[in-house]
Amino acid sequence: MTTSPPRVRRGPEPHDHRPSGDPGEDDGSRGGLTARISLGRAMNSESSDYFLLLGITLFMVVFGLVMVLSSSAVESHNDTDNFFSRFWSQGMYTLIGLPLMFIVSRIPMTFWKRSIWFILGAACFVQFLVLVTPLGVEIGGNRNWIRVGGFVGQPSEAIKIALVIWLGVVLSRKQDLLDDWRHVALPILPIAGGAIGVVVLGGDLGTTIVMSAFVLGGLYFAGVRLRYLFVGLTGVVIVAVVVAMSSASRMGRIAALFGGTSAANPDVNWQIDNGFYALASGGVFGVGLGNSHSKWSWLPAADTDFIFAIIGEELGLIGAVVVLLLFVMLAIVFLRIIHSSTDTFPRVTTAAIMVWLIFQAFVNIAVVLGVIPVLGVPLPLISAGGTAMISSMIAIGIVLSFARQNARDSRRAKGIDL
C-alpha cells in the first residue's frame, strides 16, 4: 500500500507579486462585482408598484400627446396658422411636469408634514387674487384662471395638490379621534371647506365637485364613520344644486342634457350632439388616427373636455375601451399602494389622489357620453391643459414617493440591508 506525498502549499511566484494598490486582474473582478451589486441594489430599490405606476403614467402621457396633436391640429392652424402650436404648448408643459414628478418622488414625507400649511395657504391666496384683482381671467363663465405676463394657469390645480396632502397630514394626526364628529368637522369644514369655497366663488362647478369628491374619499379611507360621510355628501349635493341654479349658463347645460336648449350658452347643444356623432362614426375600429371629421371645427373643445369623443371616433370602441382600462389599472395600482402603506398619511393622501384622478376621468367621460351635464373638466394625463397636466404629474410623483417608502419599509421589516 502506497501513500501519496503530503501536499505542500506554495507561496506566490515572484512574478505574481504586486504592490498594494496596483490594479490587477483580481481587483478588477472585485470592482466589477461591487459595481454589479450596487447596480442590482439600485434596480431593486423600487417596488413593482412603483414601476407599474410609472409605466402606466408615461404611457398615458405619450398617448395623450398623440391625441392632442391629432385633435388640435385644425384649430391650431385656424388660430395661429401653425398645425402644431397647441401640441408644442402641451409638450412644453409635459416637459415641465416630468422632471417635477421625479423630483417630488424623492421628497421625504417629513417635508410635506412640515410645510403643508404654508403650501395650502399660498395656493388659496393665489386663487383669491384671481377673484379680486385684474390678474383673474374669465373663460366660459368661470373666473378660475390667472394671467401673469404670457402665462395663464389655474390656481385651483395647486389647491388640489395642497388639499390632498393636507388631508393626509391632518387625518393621520387625528387617527384615534375620528369617531368623534367634532374632530372631523373642526378641521374639514373651515379649512377644506374654505379652500373649496374660493374655487366655488370663481364659478367652476366641475373642479368644485372633483375636490369635494376626493375630500370625502380621503375621509372614507381614514376610517371616518359612514353616517358622517353621508351628512357630508348631502351637504355637497345641496351646495352643488345652489351653485348650479345661480348661473343661467349652468342651468342651460342641465337643460341641454335633457334635450332642451340653452339661451345663455347655445353652443352646448351643438357640442353634445357632435360628441355623439363623433362616437357613433367611430364604430368598433375607428376611422383611423388623424382622420377625425369632428375636429374640423365641428366639435368645440375637441382637444380638452371632449378629447374622449375624438378617441372614440379615430380609434373606435377598441381605443375607448383601452382608455377605460388604463384608468382601471391606475386605480388598481393606487389600491395596492394604499394596501401596502402602514402609515395613515400616505394611505389617506394616496386615496385622495386616486379619487381625484379616477373620479375626474369618470366625470369627463360621462359628459361626453351624455350621462351628466357638461362640467368642463379635462381627462387626466390625456387632455390638453398645461396646469392640469403638471398638477396630475406632481400628484403621481407624490404617490411614487409613497411606493418607494413602502418598499423600504418592507425590506427593513425583512431585515434586508438598505
TORKOL-4160 file (C-alpha; in steps of 0.2 Angstrom, whole numbers, padded with zeros to 4 digits, m for minus):
418
<pt num="1" X="0000" Y="0000" Z="0000"/>
<pt num="2" X="0007" Y="0017" Z="m0005"/>
<pt num="3" X="0003" Y="0034" Z="0001"/>
<pt num="4" X="0004" Y="0050" Z="m0009"/>
<pt num="5" X="0016" Y="0063" Z="m0003"/>
<pt num="6" X="0009" Y="0077" Z="0008"/>
<pt num="7" X="0003" Y="0092" Z="m0002"/>
<pt num="8" X="0014" Y="0107" Z="0001"/>
<pt num="9" X="0006" Y="0124" Z="0000"/>
<pt num="10" X="0017" Y="0135" Z="m0011"/>
<pt num="11" X="0018" Y="0154" Z="m0009"/>
<pt num="12" X="0016" Y="0166" Z="m0024"/>
<pt num="13" X="0028" Y="0166" Z="m0038"/>
<pt num="14" X="0039" Y="0181" Z="m0039"/>
<pt num="15" X="0031" Y="0187" Z="m0055"/>
<pt num="16" X="0014" Y="0187" Z="m0046"/>
<pt num="17" X="0019" Y="0199" Z="m0033"/>
<pt num="18" X="0011" Y="0216" Z="m0035"/>
<pt num="19" X="0012" Y="0230" Z="m0023"/>
<pt num="20" X="m0003" Y="0235" Z="m0013"/>
<pt num="21" X="m0014" Y="0247" Z="m0023"/>
<pt num="22" X="m0008" Y="0241" Z="m0040"/>
<pt num="23" X="m0023" Y="0237" Z="m0051"/>
<pt num="24" X="m0023" Y="0219" Z="m0056"/>
<pt num="25" X="m0035" Y="0205" Z="m0063"/>
<pt num="26" X="m0042" Y="0200" Z="m0046"/>
<pt num="27" X="m0045" Y="0218" Z="m0040"/>
<pt num="28" X="m0054" Y="0221" Z="m0057"/>
<pt num="29" X="m0065" Y="0206" Z="m0054"/>
<pt num="30" X="m0069" Y="0213" Z="m0036"/>
<pt num="31" X="m0073" Y="0230" Z="m0043"/>
<pt num="32" X="m0084" Y="0223" Z="m0057"/>
<pt num="33" X="m0093" Y="0213" Z="m0044"/>
<pt num="34" X="m0096" Y="0228" Z="m0032"/>
<pt num="35" X="m0102" Y="0238" Z="m0047"/>
<pt num="36" X="m0115" Y="0224" Z="m0051"/>
<pt num="37" X="m0120" Y="0223" Z="m0033"/>
<pt num="38" X="m0123" Y="0242" Z="m0032"/>
<pt num="39" X="m0132" Y="0242" Z="m0048"/>
<pt num="40" X="m0143" Y="0227" Z="m0043"/>
<pt num="41" X="m0147" Y="0237" Z="m0026"/>
<pt num="42" X="m0152" Y="0252" Z="m0036"/>
<pt num="43" X="m0163" Y="0242" Z="m0048"/>
<pt num="44" X="m0171" Y="0233" Z="m0033"/>
<pt num="45" X="m0173" Y="0249" Z="m0023"/>
<pt num="46" X="m0190" Y="0252" Z="m0031"/>
<pt num="47" X="m0206" Y="0241" Z="m0029"/>
<pt num="48" X="m0216" Y="0233" Z="m0043"/>
<pt num="49" X="m0230" Y="0246" Z="m0039"/>
<pt num="50" X="m0218" Y="0260" Z="m0042"/>
<pt num="51" X="m0213" Y="0254" Z="m0059"/>
<pt num="52" X="m0231" Y="0249" Z="m0064"/>
<pt num="53" X="m0237" Y="0266" Z="m0059"/>
<pt num="54" X="m0223" Y="0275" Z="m0068"/>
<pt num="55" X="m0226" Y="0264" Z="m0084"/>
<pt num="56" X="m0245" Y="0267" Z="m0084"/>
<pt num="57" X="m0242" Y="0286" Z="m0081"/>
<pt num="58" X="m0229" Y="0288" Z="m0095"/>
<pt num="59" X="m0239" Y="0278" Z="m0107"/>
<pt num="60" X="m0255" Y="0289" Z="m0104"/>
<pt num="61" X="m0245" Y="0305" Z="m0106"/>
<pt num="62" X="m0237" Y="0299" Z="m0123"/>
<pt num="63" X="m0254" Y="0293" Z="m0129"/>
<pt num="64" X="m0262" Y="0310" Z="m0123"/>
<pt num="65" X="m0249" Y="0320" Z="m0133"/>
<pt num="66" X="m0253" Y="0310" Z="m0149"/>
<pt num="67" X="m0271" Y="0313" Z="m0147"/>
<pt num="68" X="m0269" Y="0331" Z="m0143"/>
<pt num="69" X="m0259" Y="0333" Z="m0159"/>
<pt num="70" X="m0272" Y="0324" Z="m0169"/>
<pt num="71" X="m0287" Y="0333" Z="m0161"/>
<pt num="72" X="m0280" Y="0351" Z="m0161"/>
<pt num="73" X="m0271" Y="0352" Z="m0177"/>
<pt num="74" X="m0285" Y="0360" Z="m0187"/>
<pt num="75" X="m0290" Y="0373" Z="m0173"/>
<pt num="76" X="m0272" Y="0377" Z="m0171"/>
<pt num="77" X="m0270" Y="0381" Z="m0189"/>
<pt num="78" X="m0285" Y="0392" Z="m0189"/>
<pt num="79" X="m0279" Y="0401" Z="m0173"/>
<pt num="80" X="m0261" Y="0403" Z="m0177"/>
<pt num="81" X="m0258" Y="0397" Z="m0194"/>
<pt num="82" X="m0247" Y="0383" Z="m0187"/>
<pt num="83" X="m0254" Y="0365" Z="m0185"/>
<pt num="84" X="m0243" Y="0361" Z="m0170"/>
<pt num="85" X="m0245" Y="0376" Z="m0159"/>
<pt num="86" X="m0256" Y="0368" Z="m0146"/>
<pt num="87" X="m0246" Y="0352" Z="m0147"/>
<pt num="88" X="m0230" Y="0361" Z="m0144"/>
<pt num="89" X="m0238" Y="0370" Z="m0129"/>
<pt num="90" X="m0244" Y="0354" Z="m0121"/>
<pt num="91" X="m0227" Y="0346" Z="m0125"/>
<pt num="92" X="m0219" Y="0360" Z="m0116"/>
<pt num="93" X="m0230" Y="0358" Z="m0100"/>
<pt num="94" X="m0227" Y="0340" Z="m0101"/>
<pt num="95" X="m0208" Y="0343" Z="m0101"/>
<pt num="96" X="m0210" Y="0353" Z="m0085"/>
<pt num="97" X="m0221" Y="0340" Z="m0077"/>
<pt num="98" X="m0210" Y="0325" Z="m0080"/>
<pt num="99" X="m0194" Y="0332" Z="m0070"/>
<pt num="100" X="m0206" Y="0339" Z="m0057"/>
<pt num="101" X="m0214" Y="0321" Z="m0055"/>
<pt num="102" X="m0197" Y="0313" Z="m0052"/>
<pt num="103" X="m0191" Y="0327" Z="m0040"/>
<pt num="104" X="m0207" Y="0325" Z="m0030"/>
<pt num="105" X="m0205" Y="0306" Z="m0030"/>
<pt num="106" X="m0189" Y="0309" Z="m0020"/>
<pt num="107" X="m0196" Y="0321" Z="m0007"/>
<pt num="108" X="m0197" Y="0313" Z="0010"/>
<pt num="109" X="m0214" Y="0313" Z="0019"/>
<pt num="110" X="m0207" Y="0324" Z="0033"/>
<pt num="111" X="m0206" Y="0339" Z="0021"/>
<pt num="112" X="m0225" Y="0338" Z="0017"/>
<pt num="113" X="m0229" Y="0337" Z="0035"/>
<pt num="114" X="m0219" Y="0352" Z="0040"/>
<pt num="115" X="m0224" Y="0364" Z="0025"/>
<pt num="116" X="m0241" Y="0359" Z="0020"/>
<pt num="117" X="m0250" Y="0373" Z="0029"/>
<pt num="118" X="m0239" Y="0386" Z="0020"/>
<pt num="119" X="m0242" Y="0377" Z="0003"/>
<pt num="120" X="m0261" Y="0377" Z="0006"/>
<pt num="121" X="m0261" Y="0395" Z="0011"/>
<pt num="122" X="m0251" Y="0401" Z="m0003"/>
<pt num="123" X="m0262" Y="0391" Z="m0016"/>
<pt num="124" X="m0278" Y="0399" Z="m0009"/>
<pt num="125" X="m0270" Y="0416" Z="m0009"/>
<pt num="126" X="m0266" Y="0415" Z="m0027"/>
<pt num="127" X="m0284" Y="0409" Z="m0030"/>
<pt num="128" X="m0290" Y="0424" Z="m0020"/>
<pt num="129" X="m0280" Y="0435" Z="m0032"/>
<pt num="130" X="m0290" Y="0428" Z="m0046"/>
<pt num="131" X="m0306" Y="0434" Z="m0039"/>
<pt num="132" X="m0302" Y="0451" Z="m0033"/>
<pt num="133" X="m0288" Y="0458" Z="m0044"/>
<pt num="134" X="m0286" Y="0461" Z="m0063"/>
<pt num="135" X="m0275" Y="0446" Z="m0064"/>
<pt num="136" X="m0290" Y="0435" Z="m0064"/>
<pt num="137" X="m0297" Y="0429" Z="m0081"/>
<pt num="138" X="m0314" Y="0423" Z="m0085"/>
<pt num="139" X="m0317" Y="0409" Z="m0098"/>
<pt num="140" X="m0333" Y="0401" Z="m0102"/>
<pt num="141" X="m0342" Y="0409" Z="m0087"/>
<pt num="142" X="m0329" Y="0403" Z="m0074"/>
<pt num="143" X="m0316" Y="0415" Z="m0066"/>
<pt num="144" X="m0304" Y="0402" Z="m0062"/>
<pt num="145" X="m0288" Y="0407" Z="m0072"/>
<pt num="146" X="m0274" Y="0419" Z="m0068"/>
<pt num="147" X="m0264" Y="0428" Z="m0081"/>
<pt num="148" X="m0246" Y="0434" Z="m0077"/>
<pt num="149" X="m0237" Y="0440" Z="m0092"/>
<pt num="150" X="m0239" Y="0427" Z="m0105"/>
<pt num="151" X="m0243" Y="0413" Z="m0093"/>
<pt num="152" X="m0261" Y="0408" Z="m0090"/>
<pt num="153" X="m0264" Y="0395" Z="m0077"/>
<pt num="154" X="m0277" Y="0388" Z="m0064"/>
<pt num="155" X="m0273" Y="0391" Z="m0046"/>
<pt num="156" X="m0286" Y="0378" Z="m0042"/>
<pt num="157" X="m0275" Y="0364" Z="m0048"/>
<pt num="158" X="m0262" Y="0370" Z="m0035"/>
<pt num="159" X="m0276" Y="0369" Z="m0022"/>
<pt num="160" X="m0280" Y="0351" Z="m0027"/>
<pt num="161" X="m0262" Y="0346" Z="m0023"/>
<pt num="162" X="m0261" Y="0355" Z="m0007"/>
<pt num="163" X="m0278" Y="0349" Z="m0001"/>
<pt num="164" X="m0274" Y="0330" Z="m0004"/>
<pt num="165" X="m0258" Y="0332" Z="0006"/>
<pt num="166" X="m0266" Y="0342" Z="0020"/>
<pt num="167" X="m0280" Y="0328" Z="0021"/>
<pt num="168" X="m0267" Y="0315" Z="0024"/>
<pt num="169" X="m0257" Y="0326" Z="0037"/>
<pt num="170" X="m0272" Y="0331" Z="0047"/>
<pt num="171" X="m0281" Y="0315" Z="0047"/>
<pt num="172" X="m0266" Y="0305" Z="0052"/>
<pt num="173" X="m0263" Y="0316" Z="0067"/>
<pt num="174" X="m0282" Y="0314" Z="0072"/>
<pt num="175" X="m0282" Y="0295" Z="0068"/>
<pt num="176" X="m0288" Y="0290" Z="0085"/>
<pt num="177" X="m0301" Y="0304" Z="0087"/>
<pt num="178" X="m0311" Y="0302" Z="0071"/>
<pt num="179" X="m0325" Y="0293" Z="0080"/>
<pt num="180" X="m0330" Y="0310" Z="0087"/>
<pt num="181" X="m0338" Y="0320" Z="0074"/>
<pt num="182" X="m0331" Y="0336" Z="0081"/>
<pt num="183" X="m0314" Y="0331" Z="0077"/>
<pt num="184" X="m0319" Y="0328" Z="0059"/>
<pt num="185" X="m0329" Y="0343" Z="0057"/>
<pt num="186" X="m0317" Y="0355" Z="0065"/>
<pt num="187" X="m0303" Y="0354" Z="0053"/>
<pt num="188" X="m0313" Y="0349" Z="0037"/>
<pt num="189" X="m0326" Y="0362" Z="0037"/>
<pt num="190" X="m0316" Y="0378" Z="0040"/>
<pt num="191" X="m0300" Y="0373" Z="0030"/>
<pt num="192" X="m0305" Y="0361" Z="0017"/>
<pt num="193" X="m0322" Y="0369" Z="0015"/>
<pt num="194" X="m0313" Y="0386" Z="0014"/>
<pt num="195" X="m0301" Y="0380" Z="0001"/>
<pt num="196" X="m0316" Y="0373" Z="m0010"/>
<pt num="197" X="m0326" Y="0389" Z="m0006"/>
<pt num="198" X="m0313" Y="0401" Z="m0015"/>
<pt num="199" X="m0315" Y="0389" Z="m0031"/>
<pt num="200" X="m0334" Y="0390" Z="m0029"/>
<pt num="201" X="m0333" Y="0409" Z="m0029"/>
<pt num="202" X="m0325" Y="0408" Z="m0046"/>
<pt num="203" X="m0340" Y="0398" Z="m0053"/>
<pt num="204" X="m0330" Y="0382" Z="m0058"/>
<pt num="205" X="m0343" Y="0369" Z="m0053"/>
<pt num="206" X="m0333" Y="0354" Z="m0061"/>
<pt num="207" X="m0317" Y="0357" Z="m0051"/>
<pt num="208" X="m0328" Y="0360" Z="m0035"/>
<pt num="209" X="m0336" Y="0343" Z="m0037"/>
<pt num="210" X="m0320" Y="0334" Z="m0040"/>
<pt num="211" X="m0312" Y="0342" Z="m0025"/>
<pt num="212" X="m0327" Y="0338" Z="m0014"/>
<pt num="213" X="m0326" Y="0320" Z="m0020"/>
<pt num="214" X="m0308" Y="0317" Z="m0015"/>
<pt num="215" X="m0311" Y="0325" Z="0002"/>
<pt num="216" X="m0325" Y="0313" Z="0005"/>
<pt num="217" X="m0314" Y="0299" Z="m0002"/>
<pt num="218" X="m0299" Y="0304" Z="0010"/>
<pt num="219" X="m0311" Y="0304" Z="0025"/>
<pt num="220" X="m0318" Y="0286" Z="0020"/>
<pt num="221" X="m0300" Y="0279" Z="0019"/>
<pt num="222" X="m0296" Y="0287" Z="0035"/>
<pt num="223" X="m0309" Y="0277" Z="0043"/>
<pt num="224" X="m0322" Y="0291" Z="0047"/>
<pt num="225" X="m0340" Y="0284" Z="0051"/>
<pt num="226" X="m0351" Y="0282" Z="0036"/>
<pt num="227" X="m0365" Y="0292" Z="0044"/>
<pt num="228" X="m0353" Y="0307" Z="0045"/>
<pt num="229" X="m0349" Y="0304" Z="0026"/>
<pt num="230" X="m0367" Y="0304" Z="0022"/>
<pt num="231" X="m0370" Y="0320" Z="0030"/>
<pt num="232" X="m0355" Y="0327" Z="0021"/>
<pt num="233" X="m0362" Y="0320" Z="0004"/>
<pt num="234" X="m0379" Y="0328" Z="0007"/>
<pt num="235" X="m0371" Y="0345" Z="0010"/>
<pt num="236" X="m0360" Y="0344" Z="m0005"/>
<pt num="237" X="m0376" Y="0340" Z="m0016"/>
<pt num="238" X="m0385" Y="0354" Z="m0008"/>
<pt num="239" X="m0371" Y="0366" Z="m0012"/>
<pt num="240" X="m0369" Y="0360" Z="m0030"/>
<pt num="241" X="m0388" Y="0362" Z="m0033"/>
<pt num="242" X="m0387" Y="0380" Z="m0027"/>
<pt num="243" X="m0371" Y="0384" Z="m0037"/>
<pt num="244" X="m0379" Y="0377" Z="m0052"/>
<pt num="245" X="m0395" Y="0387" Z="m0050"/>
<pt num="246" X="m0386" Y="0403" Z="m0048"/>
<pt num="247" X="m0380" Y="0403" Z="m0066"/>
<pt num="248" X="m0390" Y="0404" Z="m0082"/>
<pt num="249" X="m0376" Y="0395" Z="m0091"/>
<pt num="250" X="m0375" Y="0381" Z="m0079"/>
<pt num="251" X="m0394" Y="0379" Z="m0080"/>
<pt num="252" X="m0393" Y="0379" Z="m0099"/>
<pt num="253" X="m0381" Y="0365" Z="m0098"/>
<pt num="254" X="m0393" Y="0355" Z="m0087"/>
<pt num="255" X="m0407" Y="0358" Z="m0099"/>
<pt num="256" X="m0397" Y="0353" Z="m0114"/>
<pt num="257" X="m0394" Y="0336" Z="m0106"/>
<pt num="258" X="m0412" Y="0333" Z="m0106"/>
<pt num="259" X="m0415" Y="0339" Z="m0124"/>
<pt num="260" X="m0419" Y="0357" Z="m0120"/>
<pt num="261" X="m0410" Y="0372" Z="m0127"/>
<pt num="262" X="m0398" Y="0385" Z="m0118"/>
<pt num="263" X="m0401" Y="0403" Z="m0122"/>
<pt num="264" X="m0386" Y="0408" Z="m0112"/>
<pt num="265" X="m0374" Y="0395" Z="m0120"/>
<pt num="266" X="m0382" Y="0389" Z="m0136"/>
<pt num="267" X="m0366" Y="0380" Z="m0141"/>
<pt num="268" X="m0368" Y="0367" Z="m0128"/>
<pt num="269" X="m0382" Y="0358" Z="m0138"/>
<pt num="270" X="m0370" Y="0359" Z="m0153"/>
<pt num="271" X="m0356" Y="0352" Z="m0143"/>
<pt num="272" X="m0366" Y="0337" Z="m0135"/>
<pt num="273" X="m0374" Y="0332" Z="m0152"/>
<pt num="274" X="m0357" Y="0332" Z="m0161"/>
<pt num="275" X="m0349" Y="0322" Z="m0147"/>
<pt num="276" X="m0362" Y="0309" Z="m0150"/>
<pt num="277" X="m0359" Y="0310" Z="m0169"/>
<pt num="278" X="m0340" Y="0308" Z="m0166"/>
<pt num="279" X="m0343" Y="0292" Z="m0156"/>
<pt num="280" X="m0356" Y="0285" Z="m0167"/>
<pt num="281" X="m0345" Y="0287" Z="m0183"/>
<pt num="282" X="m0330" Y="0278" Z="m0175"/>
<pt num="283" X="m0338" Y="0261" Z="m0174"/>
<pt num="284" X="m0328" Y="0247" Z="m0167"/>
<pt num="285" X="m0311" Y="0250" Z="m0176"/>
<pt num="286" X="m0312" Y="0269" Z="m0179"/>
<pt num="287" X="m0309" Y="0280" Z="m0194"/>
<pt num="288" X="m0290" Y="0280" Z="m0191"/>
<pt num="289" X="m0278" Y="0290" Z="m0181"/>
<pt num="290" X="m0279" Y="0308" Z="m0188"/>
<pt num="291" X="m0294" Y="0305" Z="m0199"/>
<pt num="292" X="m0307" Y="0313" Z="m0187"/>
<pt num="293" X="m0321" Y="0324" Z="m0196"/>
<pt num="294" X="m0327" Y="0331" Z="m0180"/>
<pt num="295" X="m0311" Y="0340" Z="m0176"/>
<pt num="296" X="m0313" Y="0351" Z="m0192"/>
<pt num="297" X="m0322" Y="0365" Z="m0181"/>
<pt num="298" X="m0337" Y="0354" Z="m0178"/>
<pt num="299" X="m0334" Y="0349" Z="m0160"/>
<pt num="300" X="m0329" Y="0363" Z="m0148"/>
<pt num="301" X="m0315" Y="0359" Z="m0135"/>
<pt num="302" X="m0310" Y="0343" Z="m0146"/>
<pt num="303" X="m0293" Y="0343" Z="m0138"/>
<pt num="304" X="m0298" Y="0347" Z="m0120"/>
<pt num="305" X="m0315" Y="0342" Z="m0112"/>
<pt num="306" X="m0321" Y="0332" Z="m0127"/>
<pt num="307" X="m0305" Y="0323" Z="m0132"/>
<pt num="308" X="m0313" Y="0306" Z="m0127"/>
<pt num="309" X="m0325" Y="0309" Z="m0142"/>
<pt num="310" X="m0311" Y="0311" Z="m0154"/>
<pt num="311" X="m0303" Y="0295" Z="m0147"/>
<pt num="312" X="m0319" Y="0285" Z="m0150"/>
<pt num="313" X="m0320" Y="0292" Z="m0167"/>
<pt num="314" X="m0302" Y="0289" Z="m0173"/>
<pt num="315" X="m0298" Y="0273" Z="m0163"/>
<pt num="316" X="m0316" Y="0267" Z="m0161"/>
<pt num="317" X="m0323" Y="0256" Z="m0147"/>
<pt num="318" X="m0307" Y="0247" Z="m0145"/>
<pt num="319" X="m0297" Y="0264" Z="m0142"/>
<pt num="320" X="m0311" Y="0270" Z="m0130"/>
<pt num="321" X="m0310" Y="0253" Z="m0120"/>
<pt num="322" X="m0291" Y="0254" Z="m0119"/>
<pt num="323" X="m0293" Y="0272" Z="m0111"/>
<pt num="324" X="m0305" Y="0265" Z="m0098"/>
<pt num="325" X="m0294" Y="0250" Z="m0095"/>
<pt num="326" X="m0279" Y="0262" Z="m0092"/>
<pt num="327" X="m0289" Y="0271" Z="m0078"/>
<pt num="328" X="m0294" Y="0254" Z="m0071"/>
<pt num="329" X="m0276" Y="0249" Z="m0070"/>
<pt num="330" X="m0271" Y="0266" Z="m0062"/>
<pt num="331" X="m0285" Y="0263" Z="m0049"/>
<pt num="332" X="m0278" Y="0245" Z="m0045"/>
<pt num="333" X="m0260" Y="0252" Z="m0043"/>
<pt num="334" X="m0266" Y="0265" Z="m0031"/>
<pt num="335" X="m0276" Y="0252" Z="m0021"/>
<pt num="336" X="m0261" Y="0241" Z="m0020"/>
<pt num="337" X="m0250" Y="0256" Z="m0013"/>
<pt num="338" X="m0264" Y="0260" Z="m0001"/>
<pt num="339" X="m0265" Y="0242" Z="0005"/>
<pt num="340" X="m0246" Y="0241" Z="0007"/>
<pt num="341" X="m0245" Y="0258" Z="0017"/>
<pt num="342" X="m0243" Y="0256" Z="0036"/>
<pt num="343" X="m0244" Y="0274" Z="0040"/>
<pt num="344" X="m0261" Y="0284" Z="0039"/>
<pt num="345" X="m0253" Y="0299" Z="0030"/>
<pt num="346" X="m0248" Y="0290" Z="0014"/>
<pt num="347" X="m0263" Y="0279" Z="0014"/>
<pt num="348" X="m0276" Y="0294" Z="0015"/>
<pt num="349" X="m0266" Y="0305" Z="0003"/>
<pt num="350" X="m0264" Y="0291" Z="m0010"/>
<pt num="351" X="m0283" Y="0288" Z="m0008"/>
<pt num="352" X="m0287" Y="0306" Z="m0011"/>
<pt num="353" X="m0276" Y="0307" Z="m0026"/>
<pt num="354" X="m0284" Y="0291" Z="m0033"/>
<pt num="355" X="m0302" Y="0298" Z="m0031"/>
<pt num="356" X="m0296" Y="0314" Z="m0039"/>
<pt num="357" X="m0289" Y="0307" Z="m0055"/>
<pt num="358" X="m0302" Y="0292" Z="m0057"/>
<pt num="359" X="m0317" Y="0302" Z="m0052"/>
<pt num="360" X="m0312" Y="0317" Z="m0064"/>
<pt num="361" X="m0309" Y="0304" Z="m0078"/>
<pt num="362" X="m0327" Y="0297" Z="m0074"/>
<pt num="363" X="m0334" Y="0315" Z="m0075"/>
<pt num="364" X="m0326" Y="0319" Z="m0091"/>
<pt num="365" X="m0331" Y="0303" Z="m0100"/>
<pt num="366" X="m0349" Y="0304" Z="m0093"/>
<pt num="367" X="m0350" Y="0321" Z="m0100"/>
<pt num="368" X="m0345" Y="0315" Z="m0117"/>
<pt num="369" X="m0357" Y="0300" Z="m0116"/>
<pt num="370" X="m0371" Y="0312" Z="m0111"/>
<pt num="371" X="m0374" Y="0305" Z="m0094"/>
<pt num="372" X="m0371" Y="0321" Z="m0084"/>
<pt num="373" X="m0372" Y="0339" Z="m0089"/>
<pt num="374" X="m0356" Y="0347" Z="m0097"/>
<pt num="375" X="m0345" Y="0352" Z="m0082"/>
<pt num="376" X="m0329" Y="0357" Z="m0091"/>
<pt num="377" X="m0315" Y="0345" Z="m0083"/>
<pt num="378" X="m0301" Y="0338" Z="m0093"/>
<pt num="379" X="m0297" Y="0320" Z="m0095"/>
<pt num="380" X="m0282" Y="0317" Z="m0083"/>
<pt num="381" X="m0265" Y="0314" Z="m0091"/>
<pt num="382" X="m0273" Y="0314" Z="m0109"/>
<pt num="383" X="m0282" Y="0331" Z="m0112"/>
<pt num="384" X="m0274" Y="0347" Z="m0117"/>
<pt num="385" X="m0272" Y="0358" Z="m0102"/>
<pt num="386" X="m0255" Y="0364" Z="m0095"/>
<pt num="387" X="m0258" Y="0367" Z="m0077"/>
<pt num="388" X="m0269" Y="0351" Z="m0076"/>
<pt num="389" X="m0256" Y="0341" Z="m0083"/>
<pt num="390" X="m0242" Y="0347" Z="m0071"/>
<pt num="391" X="m0253" Y="0345" Z="m0056"/>
<pt num="392" X="m0258" Y="0327" Z="m0061"/>
<pt num="393" X="m0240" Y="0323" Z="m0063"/>
<pt num="394" X="m0235" Y="0330" Z="m0047"/>
<pt num="395" X="m0249" Y="0321" Z="m0038"/>
<pt num="396" X="m0242" Y="0305" Z="m0047"/>
<pt num="397" X="m0225" Y="0309" Z="m0040"/>
<pt num="398" X="m0231" Y="0310" Z="m0023"/>
<pt num="399" X="m0239" Y="0293" Z="m0024"/>
<pt num="400" X="m0222" Y="0286" Z="m0032"/>
<pt num="401" X="m0213" Y="0293" Z="m0016"/>
<pt num="402" X="m0225" Y="0283" Z="m0005"/>
<pt num="403" X="m0222" Y="0267" Z="m0016"/>
<pt num="404" X="m0203" Y="0270" Z="m0013"/>
<pt num="405" X="m0206" Y="0272" Z="0006"/>
<pt num="406" X="m0217" Y="0256" Z="0006"/>
<pt num="407" X="m0203" Y="0246" Z="m0002"/>
<pt num="408" X="m0190" Y="0252" Z="0010"/>
<pt num="409" X="m0201" Y="0248" Z="0025"/>
<pt num="410" X="m0204" Y="0231" Z="0018"/>
<pt num="411" X="m0186" Y="0227" Z="0015"/>
<pt num="412" X="m0182" Y="0234" Z="0033"/>
<pt num="413" X="m0195" Y="0223" Z="0040"/>
<pt num="414" X="m0187" Y="0208" Z="0031"/>
<pt num="415" X="m0170" Y="0213" Z="0038"/>
<pt num="416" X="m0163" Y="0216" Z="0021"/>
<pt num="417" X="m0148" Y="0228" Z="0020"/>
<pt num="418" X="m0154" Y="0245" Z="0013"/>
